[in-house]
Amino acid sequence: MTTESGHHHFTDYTDSFNDQGYYRLDELGDESLTAEHMLEIIDNLKEGTARVIKKKALEKLQRIRKGKGKSKK
């Protein structure tokens, strides 16, 4: 996942997500992990950053899923 986007420094939260049991991109993109839930479980996470993390995770997953099943020529 992109580590920075504008003023958002996502790597600052890697350890916090790991401490909560979130290790992979598909876990961040899961519909049960909302921005509001992220705010509850990650100390010092701001709402805007949580929403960008969620958006980026979903975008990345969509790109990965589009690429599956395509044969390389």
TASUL-V351642 format. One record per backbone hydrogen bond with DSSP energy under -1.0 kcal/mol. NH is the residue of the N-H (numbers start at 1). CO is the residue of the C=O. If there is no record, write none. Layout:
nh	co
NH	CO
NH	CO
//
This chain:
nh	co
5	8
8	5
10	3
12	9
13	10
17	13
18	14
19	15
20	16
21	18
22	17
28	24
29	25
33	30
34	32
38	34
39	35
40	36
41	37
42	38
45	42
50	46
51	47
52	48
53	49
54	50
55	51
56	52
57	53
58	54
59	55
60	56
61	57
62	58
63	59
64	60
65	61
66	62
67	63
68	64
70	67
//
